Structure formats: C-alpha cells, structure tokens
Amino acid sequence: MNKMFKVKLTLKKDKYSKYIEAVKPEISETFGRSRIRLEEDNTSIYIIINAPDTSSLRASVSSVTRVLNIVRKIMEEDVW
C-alpha cells in the first residue's frame, strides 16, 4: 500500500471567496501527480492537496499558493 501525503490549507471564506472563485479552474484539478479538491463550510474554504510523495506535495502547495498570491495582488490593485 502506498502512503499518500496530505496538506489542508484553510482560508477565511469572507476574505478569500472571490480569490478562490477566480482561480477555481486552475486549482480544482490535478497538478502533476497530486490531486487537489476544494471544500467549504460556513466560515472557511479548504484547499486539500493529496500527493504520493513529498516532492509532488511541495510542488503542488507552491503552485497553489503562487496562483493565489498573484490573484490577490491583481485584485488588490483593483485593475479590473
């Protein structure tokens, strides 16, 4: 049996829901060998990343956070 590695990123829904909507097509799919899914409850949005090894996990976490950071910077500049 292969061990899977998992990271769960938690974001405040009232602050980050617009950012998540903007990047949902990018992050709600497979990144290399990692699988990414979104979940939410009343107060939080969860980005859950499962990967077969730590290298894949690190790369996926880096990709997701980079995309979110870019969207945050664009939205804060109010260029839209």
Residue frames as a rotation matrix with the C-alpha (Angstrom) as fourth column:
MET 1
0.576 0.818 0.000 0.00
0.818 -0.576 0.000 0.00
0.000 0.000 -1.000 0.00
ASN 2
-0.373 -0.696 0.613 1.37
0.684 -0.653 -0.326 3.40
0.627 0.298 0.720 -1.00
LYS 3
-0.141 0.257 -0.956 1.27
0.846 -0.470 -0.251 6.19
-0.514 -0.845 -0.151 1.54
MET 4
0.200 0.266 0.943 -0.31
0.716 -0.696 0.045 9.45
0.669 0.667 -0.329 0.45
PHE 5
-0.715 -0.433 -0.549 0.77
0.680 -0.613 -0.403 12.81
-0.162 -0.661 0.733 1.82
LYS 6
0.198 0.911 0.363 -1.82
0.868 -0.335 0.366 15.49
0.455 0.243 -0.857 2.52
VAL 7
-0.915 -0.310 -0.256 -1.93
0.391 -0.836 -0.384 19.23
-0.095 -0.452 0.887 3.16
LYS 8
0.142 0.984 0.109 -5.06
0.969 -0.160 0.186 21.16
0.201 0.079 -0.976 4.05
LEU 9
-0.897 -0.385 0.218 -4.93
0.365 -0.922 -0.126 24.92
0.250 -0.034 0.968 3.50
THR 10
0.003 0.912 -0.409 -7.61
0.989 -0.063 -0.132 26.86
-0.146 -0.405 -0.903 5.40
LEU 11
-0.877 -0.205 0.435 -8.77
0.323 -0.922 0.216 30.27
0.357 0.330 0.874 4.21
LYS 12
-0.594 0.697 -0.402 -11.37
0.196 -0.359 -0.912 32.58
-0.780 -0.621 0.077 5.74
LYS 13
-0.236 0.588 0.774 -14.41
0.949 0.312 0.052 32.45
-0.211 0.746 -0.632 3.50
ASP 14
0.722 0.611 -0.325 -15.43
0.550 -0.792 -0.265 36.09
-0.420 0.012 -0.908 3.94
LYS 15
0.317 -0.694 -0.647 -11.97
-0.356 -0.719 0.597 37.29
-0.879 0.041 -0.475 2.92
TYR 16
-0.613 -0.789 -0.051 -10.89
-0.416 0.267 0.869 34.82
-0.672 0.554 -0.492 0.22
SER 17
0.084 0.698 0.711 -14.04
0.349 0.648 -0.678 33.57
-0.934 0.304 -0.189 -1.55
LYS 18
0.849 0.211 -0.485 -13.55
-0.320 -0.524 -0.789 35.96
-0.421 0.825 -0.378 -4.51
TYR 19
-0.096 -0.961 -0.258 -9.94
-0.948 0.009 0.318 34.85
-0.303 0.275 -0.912 -4.89
ILE 20
-0.546 -0.068 0.835 -10.95
-0.093 0.996 0.020 31.19
-0.833 -0.066 -0.550 -4.88
GLU 21
0.544 0.810 0.221 -13.65
0.213 0.122 -0.969 31.79
-0.812 0.574 -0.106 -7.48
ALA 22
0.640 -0.349 -0.684 -11.08
-0.715 -0.596 -0.365 33.44
-0.280 0.723 -0.631 -9.72
VAL 23
-0.359 -0.906 -0.225 -8.64
-0.933 0.349 0.082 30.52
0.004 0.240 -0.971 -9.53
LYS 24
0.230 0.529 0.817 -11.05
-0.587 0.745 -0.317 27.61
-0.776 -0.406 0.482 -9.19
PRO 25
0.955 0.123 -0.271 -10.41
-0.294 0.527 -0.798 26.30
0.045 0.841 0.539 -12.73
GLU 26
0.207 -0.969 -0.134 -6.68
-0.657 -0.035 -0.753 26.36
0.725 0.244 -0.644 -12.04
ILE 27
-0.595 -0.562 0.574 -6.67
-0.786 0.259 -0.561 24.64
0.166 -0.785 -0.596 -8.66
SER 28
0.145 0.714 0.685 -9.58
-0.745 0.534 -0.400 22.21
-0.651 -0.452 0.609 -8.82
GLU 29
0.849 0.041 -0.528 -7.78
-0.426 0.645 -0.635 19.71
0.314 0.763 0.565 -10.97
THR 30
0.803 -0.595 -0.030 -4.68
0.553 0.725 0.411 17.56
-0.223 -0.347 0.911 -10.97
PHE 31
0.681 -0.722 -0.122 -1.24
-0.732 -0.675 -0.086 19.11
-0.020 0.148 -0.989 -10.60
GLY 32
-0.379 -0.853 -0.359 1.24
-0.838 0.481 -0.258 16.55
0.392 0.204 -0.897 -11.86
ARG 33
-0.576 0.113 -0.810 0.83
0.189 0.982 0.002 13.55
0.795 -0.152 -0.587 -9.58
SER 34
-0.952 0.231 -0.200 -1.15
0.147 -0.227 -0.963 15.49
-0.267 -0.946 0.182 -6.96
ARG 35
-0.258 0.939 0.228 -4.91
0.737 0.039 0.675 15.75
0.625 0.342 -0.702 -6.62
ILE 36
-0.998 -0.038 -0.045 -6.46
0.057 -0.811 -0.583 18.99
-0.014 -0.584 0.812 -5.39
ARG 37
-0.209 0.976 0.055 -10.00
0.751 0.125 0.649 19.48
0.626 0.177 -0.759 -4.17
LEU 38
-0.778 0.068 0.624 -11.94
-0.308 -0.907 -0.286 22.33
0.547 -0.415 0.727 -2.61
GLU 39
-0.173 0.761 -0.625 -14.28
0.859 0.427 0.282 22.06
0.481 -0.488 -0.728 0.36
GLU 40
-0.698 -0.044 0.715 -16.04
-0.190 -0.951 -0.244 24.68
0.690 -0.306 0.656 2.40
ASP 41
-0.312 0.677 -0.666 -18.19
0.946 0.290 -0.148 25.23
0.093 -0.676 -0.731 5.44
ASN 42
0.686 0.727 -0.007 -19.92
0.724 -0.682 0.106 28.34
0.072 -0.078 -0.994 6.80
THR 43
0.859 -0.351 -0.373 -16.71
-0.105 -0.834 0.542 30.17
-0.501 -0.427 -0.753 7.70
SER 44
-0.057 -0.998 -0.039 -13.83
-0.464 -0.008 0.886 28.59
-0.884 0.069 -0.462 5.80
ILE 45
0.831 0.088 -0.549 -12.66
-0.540 0.366 -0.758 27.34
0.134 0.926 0.352 2.43
TYR 46
0.336 -0.706 0.623 -10.31
-0.290 0.552 0.782 24.36
-0.896 -0.443 -0.020 2.41
ILE 47
0.501 -0.335 -0.798 -7.84
-0.805 0.158 -0.572 23.51
0.318 0.929 -0.191 -0.32
ILE 48
0.542 -0.241 0.805 -6.90
-0.394 0.773 0.497 19.87
-0.742 -0.587 0.324 0.16
ILE 49
0.317 -0.573 -0.756 -3.87
-0.898 0.075 -0.433 18.52
0.305 0.816 -0.490 -1.65
ASN 50
0.689 -0.132 0.713 -3.05
-0.220 0.899 0.379 14.80
-0.691 -0.417 0.590 -1.77
ALA 51
0.439 -0.635 -0.636 0.20
-0.854 -0.075 -0.515 13.59
0.279 0.769 -0.575 -3.28
PRO 52
0.889 -0.084 -0.449 2.10
0.092 0.996 -0.003 10.29
0.448 -0.039 0.893 -3.50
ASP 53
0.104 -0.913 -0.395 5.37
0.961 0.195 -0.198 11.83
0.257 -0.359 0.897 -2.28
THR 54
0.267 -0.030 -0.963 6.74
0.645 -0.737 0.202 14.92
-0.716 -0.676 -0.178 -0.58
SER 55
-0.802 -0.595 -0.061 8.23
0.330 -0.525 0.785 16.34
-0.499 0.609 0.617 -3.77
SER 56
-0.561 0.686 0.462 4.87
0.595 -0.054 0.802 16.33
0.575 0.725 -0.378 -5.53
LEU 57
0.368 0.707 -0.605 3.18
0.929 -0.244 0.279 17.74
0.050 -0.664 -0.746 -2.44
ARG 58
-0.155 -0.531 -0.833 5.69
0.528 -0.757 0.385 20.58
-0.835 -0.380 0.398 -2.14
ALA 59
-0.945 -0.211 0.250 5.38
0.315 -0.384 0.868 21.44
-0.087 0.899 0.429 -5.83
SER 60
-0.230 0.945 0.232 1.57
0.741 0.015 0.672 21.50
0.631 0.326 -0.704 -5.64
VAL 61
0.386 0.309 -0.869 1.47
0.853 -0.479 0.208 23.63
-0.351 -0.822 -0.449 -2.49
SER 62
-0.535 -0.681 -0.501 3.90
0.373 -0.722 0.583 26.03
-0.758 0.125 0.640 -4.14
SER 63
-0.850 0.242 0.469 1.81
0.441 -0.162 0.883 26.21
0.290 0.957 0.031 -7.32
VAL 64
0.147 0.982 -0.123 -1.46
0.880 -0.072 0.470 26.81
0.452 -0.177 -0.874 -5.48
THR 65
0.316 -0.048 -0.948 -0.03
0.717 -0.642 0.272 29.48
-0.621 -0.765 -0.168 -3.20
ARG 66
-0.772 -0.626 -0.108 1.69
0.370 -0.581 0.725 31.20
-0.517 0.520 0.680 -6.13
VAL 67
-0.573 0.644 0.506 -1.57
0.585 -0.111 0.803 31.35
0.574 0.757 -0.313 -8.13
LEU 68
0.431 0.762 -0.484 -3.49
0.885 -0.252 0.391 32.66
0.177 -0.597 -0.783 -5.09
ASN 69
-0.063 -0.548 -0.834 -0.84
0.624 -0.674 0.395 35.27
-0.779 -0.495 0.384 -4.42
ILE 70
-0.919 -0.259 0.298 -0.94
0.388 -0.462 0.797 36.53
-0.069 0.848 0.525 -8.00
VAL 71
-0.156 0.947 0.280 -4.74
0.694 -0.096 0.713 36.78
0.702 0.306 -0.643 -7.93
ARG 72
0.403 0.265 -0.876 -4.62
0.878 -0.382 0.288 38.58
-0.258 -0.885 -0.387 -4.58
LYS 73
-0.519 -0.684 -0.513 -2.15
0.472 -0.729 0.495 41.14
-0.712 0.015 0.702 -5.93
ILE 74
-0.838 0.263 0.479 -4.24
0.399 -0.303 0.865 41.75
0.372 0.916 0.149 -9.05
MET 75
0.132 0.988 -0.074 -7.48
0.770 -0.056 0.635 42.13
0.624 -0.141 -0.769 -7.11
GLU 76
0.267 -0.093 -0.959 -5.92
0.823 -0.496 0.277 44.44
-0.502 -0.863 -0.056 -4.54
GLU 77
-0.812 -0.570 -0.126 -4.61
0.392 -0.693 0.605 46.69
-0.432 0.442 0.786 -7.31
ASP 78
0.085 0.972 -0.219 -8.22
0.257 -0.234 -0.938 46.99
-0.963 0.024 -0.270 -8.48
VAL 79
-0.765 -0.441 -0.468 -7.26
-0.337 -0.346 0.876 46.80
-0.549 0.828 0.116 -12.14
TRP 80
-0.745 0.556 0.368 -10.43
0.667 0.628 0.401 45.01
-0.008 0.544 -0.839 -13.14
